[in-house]
Amino acid sequence: MTSRGNKLRGIALVVGVVLVLAGCQKTDGSPTTSGGATATGATSVSAKPSGSKDPDAAIWDPCTALPDDALRAGGLSPDTRTKDVSGIDPTGWKVCGWRSSARWYTLAVASGTATLAQFQARPEYEQFTAMTVEGRPAVRFLDVGDDKRLDCGMTVEVPQGQAKGTVVFYVLTRASVGKLGEPCDEASRHANEFAKFLPGGN
């Protein structure tokens, strides 16, 4: 795991997955695999019982719901798409990420069943700012300990099937390039640009 992977630990604590984006990995260190190993030593995911109903079927999938044309228009490179997880059962979340065409950051989009209130209860985030994204309740947040403010996220409330859930737009500055803009501005911009593709959108 890279040092930037450690920085990403916060989002993974919410989504409960290991996300690999542009060489950066994040994990919460607690979900187990079928062999009972922790995330840091995981090599395989827990298999769903044969014939069981997919519990994630109603969860909006950013990898398939965001069209390539919209990604390009938003300044992201579709060919850098990284889907889901490595070594962990991602039940309850669908995750996707893309590198910006400007190359200084990666956008991770995590879609899941956690409510907005549950997200705000996470201790690894701070400076929650209530906002709206195309009329939807949302909060902007920063990571505790990120003194240089290299990363920023926007969490938007959405319907996930018959219940409320959230979609997180998380901007991660790439250490190899450095901060060439404002991560919070980019997170807000992407959330608003892609709002029409979110569940319940127009």
C-alpha angles and dihedrals in degrees: 000000000000125000088253087054089061088051089057093056091106099066091046091055086062100040095036094221142104108247120193114199125166092337095313122118130196131189140163092219095226113080112095133221127225088275093053096247121142121251093264091062100031119136103165138025128241110264121232114237113269112264094011121140112260106250090200097053093105095048115107111244115217092194092064102025099057109073120223091239091055091048092052091047088052092053098257129127111236092199090064092062113144115191131207126315149320122231101349138089103249095196111162097024141069117199136188136166142192136189116239117248086235084062097217097101145025124223116217118192116196120186120192153134099267112116124233090253092052091051092051090052091066109113094210092070131069145176094045109192119196112230141151129239111204089329096316122120110255142163130212114214143182131209120257108246095020093123093166091051093229094155136040138174143201120206117199127195113234138163112262105191108305095341139061119265139156143246117211122207106196124184116203120190111225110238092213091061107026134219110317097164143006113295093203091054090051093047091051092045094051093045091053095042093050096039092101090062095051120103111279091022127137 
